[in-house]
Amino acid sequence: MALEQLITTPVEDLDTPCLLLDLDTLEKNVEYMAGYVAERGVALRPHVKTHKSPVFARKQMAAGAIGVCCQKVGEAEVMVAGGIEDILVSNEVVGRAKIARLAGLARHARIAVVVDNLENVEALGQAARDAGVTLDVLIEVDIGQSRCGVPPGEPAVALGKKVVQTQGLALRGLQGYHGALQHCSGFAERKRQYQVALVDLKRTKELFDSSGLPTEVISGGGTGTYRFDVESGLMTEIQPGSYVVMDRHYRSIGGPVGEAYEDFECALFVLATVMSIPGEARVVTDAGLKVLSTDSGMPAVVGLEGAEYQAAGDEHGKILLAPEGPQLRLGDKVRLLPSHCDTTINLHDTYYGVRAERVEVIWPVAARGRSQ
Ligand SMILES: *Cc1c(COP(=O)(O)O)cnc(C)c1O
């Protein structure tokens, strides 16, 4: 059966396991973030590594985003093919083939990339000149995650000067992104650590200014820090990704009041079927590791008080039911809330977009597996 035949089908009748997307919630999240950022005079450049779909990206653009971030050249290719015209690859791009693809893409869209290495700057410049394009460049500064990025201060300035001297490249400013900080538990603690990370970025920006290097773009931030990012007075654009659909882990990092991070709601679920009932208060579903990532913990079982999901292999997931709570029968459908949206989405080919409990749209996870 062609997938489109399933449009208008009630969710309960969908075969499983499959990836459900609550469209009302998705749209609400997109609007809320866009409004929050616009009101405070900062630009929004959402990260599409979460959803991997140009359809979502266009919704984000329609709500006011100035462009998107991609993590991989392959994602950027899918976005450009899907009509997105302004992309920051917020990651280092290394290796002849990838760099040539990036430069080629700049014939079709405005492309920026981050750098943290001199040789890489030379290679990017050469590829841009060969393709007859200009690549925008941000210097990535390590603001405490100890992953990519040059150290703050003088090393960033030295690399910035190199970019300015390189034909084919146009220095635009800085990127400072701290991934681990996004997930830091406790609102006050996250804010405290953010202020610490910001000191290095601010100092580097000031050095850029006094060295005559451009700082028209200071880019960074994500779902966990977006409030601090827009208040920082430093970031000109922010890069949140997960907020579009959220996940169990992000909901648990703590808000300004309470333990739940409630700024955005969960829009993404895996629908599973009870395929075996081996014992009391224990059922087995058809949703295992191949449809649900567990790198950030177990998914939550939606709407079943006290029930807990337990990984049971590639194709199976157990649900331990609270003895006094609701029970399940063979063939029942269960909704699971993924613990980590990005890695779960990348396991699926298809989104089933749902409104009022019926399938409204079926969209491909277009950049699924585009990890090169
Ligand atoms: C993942 C990522 C983001 C978005 O982070 P979320 O936590 O999903 O909002 C932003 N910028 C960079 C560089 C990233 O790698």
The ligand as an SDF file (V2000), in Angstrom:
LIG
                    3D

 15 15  0  0  0  0  0  0  0  0999 V2000
   23.0910   20.3610   18.4970 C   0  0  0  0  0  0  0  0  0  0  0  0
   23.5370   21.7380   18.2800 C   0  0  0  0  0  0  0  0  0  0  0  0
   22.6460   22.8070   18.4920 C   0  0  0  0  0  0  0  0  0  0  0  0
   21.2280   22.6160   18.9620 C   0  0  0  0  0  0  0  0  0  0  0  0
   21.1530   22.0570   20.2270 O   0  0  0  0  0  0  0  0  0  0  0  0
   19.7780   21.6530   20.9260 P   0  0  0  0  0  0  0  0  0  0  0  0
   20.2080   21.2130   22.2460 O   0  0  0  0  0  0  0  0  0  0  0  0
   19.2000   20.5370   20.1220 O   0  0  0  0  0  0  0  0  0  0  0  0
   18.9020   22.8410   20.9130 O   0  0  0  0  0  0  0  0  0  0  0  0
   23.1100   24.0820   18.2530 C   0  0  0  0  0  0  0  0  0  0  0  0
   24.3690   24.3130   17.8070 N   0  0  0  0  0  0  0  0  0  0  0  0
   25.2500   23.3240   17.5920 C   0  0  0  0  0  0  0  0  0  0  0  0
   26.6030   23.6500   17.1060 C   0  0  0  0  0  0  0  0  0  0  0  0
   24.8590   22.0020   17.8190 C   0  0  0  0  0  0  0  0  0  0  0  0
   25.7320   21.0140   17.6230 O   0  0  0  0  0  0  0  0  0  0  0  0
  1  2  1  0
  2  3  1  0
  2 14  2  0
  3  4  1  0
  3 10  2  0
  4  5  1  0
  5  6  1  0
  6  7  2  0
  6  8  1  0
  6  9  1  0
 10 11  1  0
 11 12  2  0
 12 13  1  0
 12 14  1  0
 14 15  1  0
M  END
$$$$
